[in-house]
Amino acid sequence: MVRTLVREMSARTLGASFEREIREQPAVWERLANSAAASTLAAEIAGEVVLLGSGSSLFVAQLGALAFRRRRVSAHALAATECHLDHAAYERKLVVAVSQSGRSTDVLSALEVLHPRKVIALTNSARSPLAERADLVIDIDAGPELAVPASKSVSACAAVLLWAASLVGGDAGRGAQTLRQAAGEVEEWLGGSGPQAVQAAAVHAAQRQHVAVLGSDYGLPVAREVALKLKEASYLHAEAFSAGEFRHGSVSMVDASFTVFGIADADALAVVARPLHELERSEALRYEIGACEIPGAATLGPDVVASYNTLGWLVTGQLLALFAARAKGIDCDAPRGLTKALVNE
């Protein structure tokens, strides 16, 4: 009995910083709602825009680029690690460099070959090499982030980019009021029984060998981020796929060794629901992240105002990674082989 209690207490302390930072996110969004971060960024958007990042920051850049393209802004998301070869078409543009630490050597090196006409740093570190290089620094003010898997810096950057894109497009659907609403909805969900369903799903997923995360539209870059979190925090083999493209070949590998998560809102529901339905006989575990219902797939996550539903998806994915890591006895605050920022000495 005593040994069981000790094991349970030990499991709860694994990833303690990661869990704390996940739960701090609504407060970070509240602060952003009272800031000028989004309006400052929106005022600078003109001509072609390049959003630059690596890892989680790249997926946030992809989300932001999609939001700007929806407002007819020519926006491109680039992996900083690829810019040493793929840069010719993106030189001398406005660059929004997304970096939690502001110390990533990959991002700083990419700026050297892109020769931006202007650099905006979207960062959680206003005193960093990136901030010194930038013409304008937008501090997301997420506070210290100790766990290696980024959480609140990711969702904060996503919130700023989504809101800025709406301002550029003259869309009043995203703003301070709706961001506060999203913060309240996620805060309430975190304090209720919702995370218990996520924990149960994560425990089951940790017992399978593979994870596929399906998304479409805004759900696709979030799917990539969720897959990354599962890999870096719990060492699960997890891959993200466009839900529609998944049906063109990749679906054939799915069997009882898989867990499949689909990320869906009303816009993407039909695209995401189809492969989840077609996998009914595969014996794979099937879940839907979001507020939509898909027959045969358990629904996970909070019901968040549509303009910021991506924030709810991100939090759900982070909790999946946390609970899967604990189920496997892994301290995801400090995953093997990783540091907070990749810096070449």
VENKA-V581095 format. One record per pair of residues at least 24 apart in sequence whose C-alpha atoms are under 10 Angstrom apart, sorted by the first residue. I is the first residue (numbers start at 0). J is the second residue. Records with the same first field share a line. If there is no record, write none. Layout:
# VENKA-V581095
I->J / J
This chain:
# VENKA-V581095
6->328
7->325
9->325 / 328
10->322 / 324 / 325 / 326 / 327 / 328 / 329 / 330
11->322 / 325 / 326 / 328
12->325 / 330
13->321 / 322 / 324 / 325 / 326 / 328 / 329 / 330 / 331 / 332 / 333
14->146 / 147 / 148 / 232 / 320 / 321 / 322 / 324 / 325 / 328 / 329 / 330 / 331 / 332 / 333 / 334
15->145 / 146 / 321 / 330 / 331 / 332
16->144 / 145 / 146 / 147 / 148 / 330 / 331 / 332 / 333
17->144 / 145 / 146 / 147 / 148 / 149 / 150 / 151 / 232 / 317 / 318 / 320 / 321 / 330 / 331 / 332 / 333
18->146 / 150 / 317 / 318 / 321 / 322 / 331 / 332
19->144 / 145 / 146 / 150 / 151
20->141 / 142 / 143 / 144 / 145 / 146 / 148 / 149 / 150 / 151 / 152
21->144 / 149 / 150 / 151 / 152 / 154 / 189 / 313 / 314 / 315 / 317 / 318 / 321
22->150 / 151 / 185 / 186 / 189 / 190 / 314 / 318
23->141 / 142 / 150 / 151 / 186
24->141 / 150 / 151 / 152 / 153 / 154 / 155 / 182 / 185 / 186 / 310 / 314
25->151 / 154 / 155 / 178 / 179 / 180 / 181 / 182 / 183 / 184 / 185 / 186 / 187 / 189 / 310 / 314
26->141 / 151 / 179 / 182 / 183 / 186
27->139 / 140 / 141 / 142 / 151 / 152 / 154 / 155 / 182
28->139 / 140 / 141 / 151 / 154 / 155 / 156 / 158 / 159 / 175 / 178 / 179 / 180 / 181 / 182 / 183 / 310
29->175 / 176 / 178 / 179 / 180 / 181 / 182 / 183
30->139 / 140 / 141 / 155 / 175 / 178 / 179
31->138 / 139 / 140 / 141 / 155 / 156 / 158 / 159 / 175 / 178 / 179
32->158 / 159 / 162 / 174 / 175 / 176 / 177 / 178 / 179 / 182
33->175 / 176 / 178 / 179
34->138 / 139 / 140 / 159 / 175
35->137 / 159 / 175
36->121 / 136 / 137 / 138 / 139 / 140 / 156 / 158 / 159 / 160 / 162 / 163
37->137 / 139 / 156 / 158 / 159 / 160 / 161 / 162 / 163 / 164 / 165 / 166 / 167 / 174 / 175
38->159 / 160 / 162 / 163 / 164 / 165 / 166 / 167 / 174
39->135 / 136 / 137 / 159 / 163
40->95 / 119 / 120 / 121 / 135 / 136 / 137 / 159 / 160 / 162 / 163 / 164 / 166 / 167
41->159 / 160 / 162 / 163 / 164 / 165 / 166 / 167 / 168
42->163 / 166 / 167
43->93 / 95 / 117 / 119 / 135 / 163 / 167
44->72 / 74 / 93 / 94 / 95 / 163 / 164 / 167
45->72 / 73 / 92 / 93 / 167
46->72 / 73 / 74 / 92 / 93
47->72 / 73 / 74 / 75 / 89 / 91 / 92 / 93 / 94
48->72 / 73 / 74 / 75 / 76 / 89 / 91 / 92 / 93 / 94 / 95 / 115
49->73 / 74 / 75 / 76 / 77 / 89 / 90 / 91 / 92 / 93 / 94 / 95 / 96 / 113 / 115 / 118
50->74 / 75 / 76 / 77 / 78 / 79 / 93 / 94 / 95 / 96 / 97 / 119 / 121
51->75 / 76 / 77 / 78 / 79 / 80 / 82 / 94 / 95 / 96 / 97 / 98 / 105 / 106 / 109 / 110 / 120 / 121
52->76 / 77 / 78 / 79 / 80 / 95 / 96 / 97 / 98 / 99 / 103 / 105 / 106 / 107 / 109
53->77 / 78 / 79 / 80 / 81 / 96 / 97 / 98 / 103 / 105 / 106 / 341
54->78 / 79 / 80 / 98 / 149 / 223 / 224 / 227 / 228
55->97 / 98 / 99 / 148 / 149 / 150 / 152 / 153 / 154 / 220 / 221 / 223 / 224 / 225 / 227 / 228
56->96 / 97 / 98 / 99 / 121 / 122 / 149 / 152 / 153 / 156 / 157 / 224
57->96 / 97 / 98 / 153 / 220 / 223 / 224
58->97 / 153 / 157 / 219 / 220 / 221 / 222 / 223 / 224 / 225 / 227
59->97 / 98 / 153 / 154 / 155 / 156 / 157 / 158 / 160 / 161 / 220 / 221 / 223 / 224
60->95 / 96 / 97 / 98 / 156 / 157 / 160 / 220
61->157 / 217 / 219 / 220 / 221 / 223
62->156 / 157 / 160 / 161 / 216 / 217 / 218 / 219 / 220 / 221 / 309
63->95 / 156 / 157 / 158 / 159 / 160 / 161 / 162 / 163 / 164 / 217 / 220
64->160 / 161 / 164
65->160 / 161 / 164 / 216 / 217 / 220
66->160 / 161 / 162 / 163 / 164 / 165 / 168 / 216 / 217
67->160 / 161 / 163 / 164 / 165 / 166 / 167 / 168
68->164 / 168
69->164 / 165 / 168
70->164 / 165 / 166 / 167 / 168 / 169 / 170
71->164 / 167 / 168
72->164 / 167 / 168
77->109
78->105 / 106 / 109
79->103 / 104 / 105 / 106 / 107 / 108 / 109 / 110
80->104 / 105 / 106 / 108 / 109
81->105 / 109
82->106 / 108 / 109 / 110 / 111 / 112 / 113
83->108 / 109 / 110 / 111 / 112 / 113
84->109 / 112
85->109 / 112 / 113
86->110 / 112 / 113 / 114
87->112 / 113
88->113
89->113 / 114 / 115
90->114 / 115 / 116
91->115 / 116 / 117
92->116 / 117 / 118
93->117 / 118 / 119
94->118 / 119 / 120 / 133
95->119 / 120 / 121 / 133 / 135 / 136 / 137 / 160
96->120 / 121 / 122 / 129 / 130 / 133 / 136
97->121 / 122 / 123 / 129 / 137 / 153 / 156 / 157
98->122 / 123 / 124 / 129 / 130 / 152 / 153 / 156 / 340
99->123 / 124 / 125 / 138 / 139 / 141 / 144 / 149 / 150 / 151 / 152 / 153 / 155 / 156 / 339 / 340
100->124 / 125 / 126 / 127 / 128 / 129 / 130 / 144 / 152 / 339 / 340 / 341
101->125 / 126 / 127 / 128 / 129 / 130 / 131 / 132 / 340
102->126 / 127 / 128 / 129 / 130 / 339 / 340 / 341 / 342 / 343
103->127 / 128 / 129 / 339 / 340 / 341 / 342 / 343
104->128 / 129 / 340 / 341 / 342 / 343 / 344
105->340 / 341 / 342 / 343
106->341 / 342
107->132 / 342
121->152 / 155 / 156 / 159 / 160
122->152 / 153 / 155 / 156
123->151 / 152 / 153 / 155 / 156
144->339
145->332 / 333 / 339
146->232 / 330 / 331 / 332 / 333 / 334 / 338 / 339
147->231 / 232 / 331 / 332 / 333 / 334 / 337 / 338 / 339 / 340
148->227 / 228 / 229 / 231 / 232 / 317 / 320 / 321 / 331 / 332 / 333 / 334 / 337 / 338 / 339
149->228 / 317 / 332 / 339
150->228 / 313 / 314 / 316 / 317 / 318
151->310 / 313 / 314 / 317
153->224 / 310 / 313 / 314
154->309 / 310 / 311 / 312 / 313 / 314
155->310
157->307 / 309 / 310 / 313
158->306 / 307 / 309 / 310
161->306 / 307 / 309
162->306 / 307
165->306
171->306
172->305 / 306 / 307
173->304 / 305 / 306 / 307
174->306 / 307
177->303 / 304 / 305 / 306 / 307
178->303 / 304 / 306 / 307 / 310
179->307
180->303 / 304 / 307
181->301 / 302 / 303 / 304 / 305 / 306 / 307 / 308 / 309 / 310 / 311
182->303 / 304 / 307 / 310 / 311
183->303
184->301 / 302 / 303 / 304 / 311
185->300 / 301 / 302 / 303 / 304 / 308 / 310 / 311 / 314 / 315
186->301
187->301
188->300 / 301 / 302 / 303 / 311
189->300 / 301 / 314 / 315
193->299 / 300 / 301 / 315
194->299 / 300 / 301 / 314 / 315 / 318 / 319 / 322
195->299 / 318 / 322
196->297 / 298 / 299 / 300 / 319
197->286 / 288 / 297 / 298 / 299 / 300 / 315 / 316 / 317 / 318 / 319 / 320 / 321 / 322 / 323
198->299 / 315 / 318 / 319 / 320 / 321 / 322 / 323 / 325 / 326
199->319 / 322 / 323 / 326
200->258 / 260 / 284 / 285 / 286 / 297 / 299 / 319 / 322 / 323
201->229 / 233 / 258 / 316 / 318 / 319 / 320 / 321 / 322 / 323 / 324 / 325 / 326
202->319 / 320 / 322 / 323 / 324 / 325 / 326 / 327
203->258 / 284 / 323 / 326
204->235 / 256 / 257 / 258 / 259 / 260 / 283 / 284 / 285 / 319 / 320 / 322 / 323 / 326
205->229 / 233 / 234 / 235 / 236 / 258 / 319 / 320 / 322 / 323 / 324 / 325 / 326 / 327
206->235 / 256 / 257 / 258 / 323 / 326 / 327
207->235 / 236 / 255 / 256 / 257 / 258 / 283 / 284
208->235 / 236 / 237 / 255 / 256 / 257 / 258
209->235 / 236 / 237 / 238 / 253 / 254 / 255 / 256 / 257 / 258 / 259 / 283
210->235 / 236 / 237 / 238 / 239 / 253 / 256 / 257 / 258 / 259 / 260 / 283 / 284
211->236 / 237 / 238 / 239 / 240 / 242 / 245 / 249 / 250 / 253 / 257 / 258 / 259 / 260 / 261 / 285
212->237 / 238 / 239 / 240 / 241 / 242 / 245 / 258 / 259 / 260 / 261 / 262 / 286 / 287 / 288 / 316
213->238 / 239 / 240 / 241 / 242 / 243 / 244 / 245 / 259 / 260 / 261 / 262 / 263 / 270 / 271 / 272 / 274 / 275 / 287 / 288
214->239 / 240 / 241 / 242 / 243 / 244 / 245 / 260 / 261 / 262 / 263 / 264 / 267 / 268 / 270 / 271 / 272 / 288
215->240 / 241 / 242 / 243 / 244 / 261 / 262 / 263 / 264 / 266 / 267 / 268 / 269 / 270 / 271
216->241 / 242 / 262 / 263 / 264 / 266 / 267 / 270
217->262 / 263 / 264 / 266 / 267 / 308 / 309
218->242 / 261 / 262 / 263 / 264 / 267 / 271 / 288 / 289 / 308 / 309 / 312 / 313
219->261 / 262 / 263 / 267
220->309
221->262 / 309 / 310 / 312 / 313 / 316
222->260 / 261 / 262 / 288 / 312 / 313 / 316
224->313 / 316 / 317
225->260 / 262 / 312 / 313 / 314 / 315 / 316 / 317 / 318 / 319 / 320
226->260 / 316 / 317 / 320
227->316 / 317 / 320
228->313 / 316 / 317 / 318 / 319 / 320 / 321 / 331
229->316 / 317 / 318 / 319 / 320 / 321 / 322 / 323 / 324 / 331
230->320 / 324 / 334
231->320 / 324 / 331 / 332 / 333 / 334 / 335 / 336 / 337
232->317 / 319 / 320 / 321 / 322 / 323 / 324 / 325 / 329 / 330 / 331 / 332 / 333 / 334 / 335
233->319 / 320 / 321 / 322 / 323 / 324 / 325 / 326 / 327 / 328 / 329 / 330 / 331 / 334
234->320 / 323 / 324 / 327 / 329 / 331 / 334 / 335
235->320 / 323 / 324 / 327
241->270 / 271
242->267 / 269 / 270 / 271 / 272 / 273 / 274 / 275
243->267 / 269 / 270 / 271 / 272 / 273 / 274
244->270 / 274
245->271 / 274
246->273 / 274 / 277
250->274 / 275 / 277 / 278 / 281
251->278 / 281
252->281
253->278 / 281 / 282 / 283
254->278 / 280 / 281 / 282 / 283 / 284
255->280 / 281 / 282 / 283 / 284
256->281 / 282 / 283 / 284
257->281 / 282 / 283 / 284 / 285
258->282 / 283 / 284 / 285 / 286
259->283 / 284 / 285 / 286 / 287 / 296
260->284 / 285 / 286 / 287 / 288 / 296 / 297 / 298 / 299 / 316
261->285 / 286 / 287 / 288 / 289 / 293 / 296 / 298 / 299
262->286 / 287 / 288 / 289 / 290 / 291 / 298 / 299 / 309 / 312 / 316
263->287 / 288 / 289 / 290 / 291 / 292 / 293 / 308 / 309 / 312
264->288 / 289 / 290 / 291 / 292 / 305 / 308 / 309
265->289 / 290 / 291 / 292 / 305
267->291
268->292 / 293
269->293
272->296
288->312 / 313 / 315 / 316
289->315
